[in-house]
Amino acid sequence: MGTISNIRRISADIRKSFYTALKKCDILYFHFHDLRHTFARQLMMSVVDIITVRELLGHQRNNPLKKIYLPSWIGNNMDTF
């Protein structure tokens, strides 16, 4: 197990690498937190149940998932209804 300072250093290194890659690719208006949204949407598009998505994201309730991700999932899966 790493110490808190090691974890923070690794986290800072990952963020720095992420933003360096964005700059090299001339990608504007994309943030590290956007990866979390991409991950959740990809799970929902893969028809992973909302309980599993909630647990993977560390949410206590389904409300944020329903509000943020469910509308886009429904919009892309209208033919399944």
C-alpha positions as CSV (number, residue, x, y, z in Angstrom):
1,M,0.0,0.0,0.0
2,G,1.2,3.5,-0.8
3,T,1.3,6.4,1.5
4,I,-1.0,9.3,1.0
5,S,1.9,11.4,-0.3
6,N,2.8,8.7,-2.8
7,I,-0.8,8.5,-4.0
8,R,-1.1,12.2,-4.4
9,R,2.2,12.3,-6.3
10,I,1.0,9.5,-8.7
11,S,-2.3,11.3,-9.1
12,A,-0.5,14.6,-10.0
13,D,1.7,12.7,-12.4
14,I,-1.4,11.2,-14.2
15,R,-3.1,14.6,-14.4
16,K,0.0,16.2,-15.7
17,S,0.4,13.5,-18.4
18,F,-3.3,13.8,-19.3
19,Y,-3.1,17.6,-19.8
20,T,0.2,17.3,-21.7
21,A,-1.4,14.9,-24.1
22,L,-4.4,17.2,-24.6
23,K,-2.0,20.1,-25.3
24,K,0.0,18.1,-27.8
25,C,-3.2,17.1,-29.6
26,D,-4.6,20.6,-29.6
27,I,-7.7,19.4,-27.7
28,L,-9.5,22.3,-25.9
29,Y,-12.3,22.3,-23.3
30,F,-11.8,18.7,-22.1
31,H,-11.1,18.1,-18.4
32,F,-9.8,15.1,-16.4
33,H,-13.3,14.7,-14.8
34,D,-14.8,14.3,-18.3
35,L,-13.2,10.8,-18.3
36,R,-15.5,9.8,-15.5
37,H,-18.5,10.8,-17.5
38,T,-17.2,9.0,-20.6
39,F,-16.6,5.9,-18.5
40,A,-20.2,5.9,-17.0
41,R,-21.8,6.5,-20.4
42,Q,-19.8,3.7,-22.0
43,L,-20.9,1.4,-19.3
44,M,-24.5,2.4,-19.8
45,M,-24.2,2.1,-23.5
46,S,-22.9,-1.5,-22.9
47,V,-26.1,-2.2,-21.0
48,V,-24.4,-2.5,-17.6
49,D,-27.1,-2.2,-15.0
50,I,-27.4,1.1,-13.1
51,I,-26.6,-0.5,-9.7
52,T,-23.2,-1.7,-11.0
53,V,-22.5,1.7,-12.7
54,R,-23.4,3.4,-9.4
55,E,-21.0,1.1,-7.4
56,L,-18.1,1.6,-9.9
57,L,-18.5,5.4,-9.7
58,G,-18.8,5.4,-5.9
59,H,-22.3,7.0,-5.8
60,Q,-24.5,6.2,-2.8
61,R,-27.7,6.8,-4.7
62,N,-29.0,6.4,-8.2
63,N,-30.2,10.0,-8.5
64,P,-27.1,11.4,-10.1
65,L,-26.9,8.6,-12.6
66,K,-30.6,9.0,-13.6
67,K,-30.2,12.7,-14.0
68,I,-26.9,12.8,-15.9
69,Y,-26.6,9.5,-17.8
70,L,-30.0,8.0,-18.3
71,P,-31.3,10.6,-20.7
72,S,-28.4,10.0,-23.1
73,W,-28.8,6.3,-22.7
74,I,-32.5,6.5,-23.6
75,G,-31.8,8.8,-26.5
76,N,-29.4,6.3,-28.0
77,N,-31.5,3.2,-27.3
78,M,-35.0,4.3,-28.3
79,D,-35.3,1.3,-30.6
80,T,-35.2,-1.1,-27.5
81,F,-38.4,0.3,-26.1
